[in-house]
Structures are given as C-alpha cells and as structure tokens.
Amino acid sequence: MRVSSHAVAGMVGSWREGPGPAHQCLSDRLRLLILDGRLCLGAALPSERDLATALGTSRTTVGTAYRTLVEHGYLATRARARATVRLPDDTSPERRASALPETIDLSVAAPAAPVEILHVAFATTLEQLPRHFERHGYDGYGTAELREAVAHWYRRRGLPTSPDHILITHGAQHALALLARTLLSPRDKVLIDHPTYPHAIRTFLDVRARPLPVALTPSGWDTAQLHAAARAAHLAYLIPDFHNPTGMCMPTSMRRSLRPACLTVIDETMTDLDLDGADAEPFALHMPTAVSVGSVSKSIWGGLRIGWIRAAPSLLERVEQVRPATDLGTSVVEQLATAVLLNAHQTLRPTALDRLRRQRHALGQALAEYLPHVNAPQPAGGMTMWVTFPDPISSRLAAVAPDHGVTITAGPRFGIGGAFERHIRLPYTLSPDQLTRAIRRLAQAERALKEGATGTHTPAPVA
Ligand SMILES: Cc1ncc(COP(=O)(O)O)c(C=O)c1O
C-alpha cells in the first residue's frame, strides 16, 4: 500500500517539536508512527522529494531521516522503489521483553470471562442444540432465538423492536465492517467523534472512505458542529453511550434534538456499562432511521464474538447480500448461549458493575498518587478513562512503557492526523491491585522518558 506525502505529513503533525536536529525529529516521529501501527508494515512511503515538499523542509532532511530508519531496521529499500515500512528483527531483547508474562496490559478494554454464568449458559445450550441439527446451520441473519432475545433487549429499554430488525454478527466490529461495505463507496465522508474507537477509523479507511472528525471536547458533543459536519457527510458514526475512549454519555436532551442530515450509525457496545445511573435512552427512540450496532463483548465476554445490527429490514437485506464475501454466518452454539444470557439479563449484573466502579475508583486513586499532573476526568460508564498529560508524550510513552512492565495504547490511535499526543486511554478492567501497580510503572516510564529513554516496542492491540 502506498502512503501519500500528504497522508504522512498529516500523521507526523508538528514534527519539529523536540530537541535535536530536524532529521532526528523527523526520523523519531516516523519511528513512533511505525511502532504504533499508524504506518502499517509493508506501506510504501513517499519519495524523499515529495515528502520534503509536503513538510516544507529540505530533501536532505528527509533523506537523512529515511537513512536513519533503514539503519535501525524500520525501513527497507530497493533500487528504484519506494522505501517500505518494516520492523527490526523479532529477536531484539526489547521486543521479547514486551511478551513477558508479568507485563500488565492496559491496551485492551475488555473484562475476563464470567465463568459460572458461561458454564450455565453453555449447559442449557447443549440441551437446545439438537433442535437445530436438522438444518444446515448457515444463516446470514442469525438464529431465531438470538434475534428475538436481542429484540427483547431493545424492548426492555423502551424501543419497540421485532426480530426482523436484527441481524446477528461476530461482534460489533464485524457489524461495523459489514455496514461500511454495504453503505460506503470510496471517497465518501464519514462523520466520526474525535477521538473515537480506533478500529472504526480503520474500517472506514479500509473501504477508502474519508473520516470527517468532529471534536468531542471535555464538555462533550457539540450539536451545531455535528449538524454542520453531517450535511457534508455520507454517514455518521457516533458512540453516545459511554463513549470509547472518553466514557462520556450524551445527555438525554441532546439525544432528543440531534438530527444529523446523513444516515447515522450508533455504536451501543458499552450501553449496559452504566456506572452512575445515566439511564441513556436508546438513540433510535428519537431518530427511527438510526442504525444501531450492539455487542455482548463488554457486558459479558469478548470471547463469545457475538454482536448485532438493528436496522430496517430493507437495509438488513442489503447487509445479508454483502456478507457472504467475508463469512457465511455466526456459530449456532455461541448464538444460543448468548440468547440464554440475554434472556437472563446477564448483561446487567450488579456484581460486574460494582467491580467496575471499584476498579474505576482504584485507577483514579493511583493516578492521583503517582501521576498527579495528569488530568483524569471520571467517566460516567464504560471501561476506560481518557487522561491528558501536560506534554505531547503519548506515542513516546507507549514505546517506552513495556520496558517498565506495562503496555498502553497511544492517544493518536484514537484520532486522525496525529491528534491526541497528550492523551492516553486507560482501561479499568483489571483488579485494583494490578491497576495500582500498572500506574506506578507508567510513572516510572514517564520519568525514564524525561531522562532520555527511547522505546522500540511495537503497537499494543486495541479493543
Ligand atoms: C465502541 C466499540 N465498538 C465496537 C467494539 C468491538 O466490539 P466487539 O468485540 O463486539 O467486536 C469495541 C471494542 O472495544 C468498542 O469499544
């Protein structure tokens, strides 16, 4: 894949900031983009001349930066071909260290499995399974049992829904990918919250759509800006319920008045993780044309790989026609188990919500103790805190942190154009004790960074 000079210039952002000569600042910024996964493996970088023009710098600066990256194993070159992104050999001690079992992983916001309730659900499933044996088991829409259970999940929240409005997917991510493939064409603009869920950005870029970011400020969503951007967009993608990464919840008054001019996809993956009683009304209650995407990955377990789309049957028919290019349906066993869990209201377990509240509190306490200079607003729900450092250190901190036994995801993964260098997302899905240790280690990493440490770690996964 070729990356244009314009795209690279957008990603490196204000690359001249920082000590040292210009070529060093540039190679350092490109190295962080590679480590962070924003410049993908195998991507072909622009020529030295094109990038120099896009950055308003000399060709010598770009050439020297490229050569430094080649020397350190981050770029491969061939005669008369563009330099391509690679990573240094897997055998480097730094990268092996990142796989040490004692490393605390703060890159994934997802809970461990609730073992007992899964056992019960799968035992019931085994009893129900034989009634499916006479059929072939392929179904692009999902089993009747789960479609009804999901429809009931909406009805309980006050939104009339029949199983005809539900299509079962392999998680919310798959739902987004199917919708992107069904609804978007190259160059279509997609309104996104900024920051937003990174794999959604990736999904839209994959179908060659163009993200149109609308800032989510510390005070939340801005109706006027959303309306203005929606007029220029083909599709809007919003996470109003305990937004990933900020944990914010869109106020009811805004849900009632927001009317984006374009088709709007609402991601309800976090809806059941209401920690402070926000009691969010389903977005589609006020905007019947809204398409909703949901999942049990956060409220029960990501390993089930079950999600869904709620939309008009005519749109679901189009999705179902697109689907065979990637998959032929979702496992019957997992669907039946999820139906059992939904019917038993297991997405709303008071014990799980209490645990999240305790973990959120522990994370807040640890930040106040070890990183008192970061701003860490308490989220209304979900499972992540979006914290702000005084300086733009996020990518560098993510590259160094594994040397201190903790992995994090850099803020720019949640945006486009190199934004959010002062932010990181911290999930509170681990125990209070692990969270406290992780933040202590992160504070050590920050100190090491200030003393000149540079990291070489590859991107942490994000969920
Ligand atoms: C906002 C949001 N949407 C979608 C997903 C993907 O969820 P799933 O595991 O159901 O594919 C996630 C996972 O982190 C998420 O945070």
PDBQT file of the ligand as one rigid body, heavy atoms in Angstrom, charges set to zero:
ROOT
HETATM    1  C1  LIG A 501     -17.026   1.334  20.743  1.00  0.00    +0.000 C 
HETATM    2  C2  LIG A 501     -16.693  -0.060  20.329  1.00  0.00    +0.000 A 
HETATM    3  N1  LIG A 501     -17.293  -0.591  19.256  1.00  0.00    +0.000 NA
HETATM    4  C3  LIG A 501     -17.023  -1.842  18.858  1.00  0.00    +0.000 A 
HETATM    5  C4  LIG A 501     -16.122  -2.628  19.519  1.00  0.00    +0.000 A 
HETATM    6  C5  LIG A 501     -15.860  -4.021  19.034  1.00  0.00    +0.000 C 
HETATM    7  O1  LIG A 501     -16.561  -4.903  19.842  1.00  0.00    +0.000 OA
HETATM    8  P1  LIG A 501     -16.697  -6.456  19.536  1.00  0.00    +0.000 P 
HETATM    9  O2  LIG A 501     -15.771  -7.145  20.466  1.00  0.00    +0.000 OA
HETATM   10  O3  LIG A 501     -18.132  -6.744  19.827  1.00  0.00    +0.000 OA
HETATM   11  O4  LIG A 501     -16.369  -6.687  18.108  1.00  0.00    +0.000 OA
HETATM   12  C6  LIG A 501     -15.464  -2.131  20.630  1.00  0.00    +0.000 A 
HETATM   13  C7  LIG A 501     -14.447  -2.936  21.323  1.00  0.00    +0.000 C 
HETATM   14  O5  LIG A 501     -13.653  -2.432  22.063  1.00  0.00    +0.000 OA
HETATM   15  C8  LIG A 501     -15.760  -0.817  21.059  1.00  0.00    +0.000 A 
HETATM   16  O6  LIG A 501     -15.164  -0.279  22.121  1.00  0.00    +0.000 OA
ENDROOT
TORSDOF 0
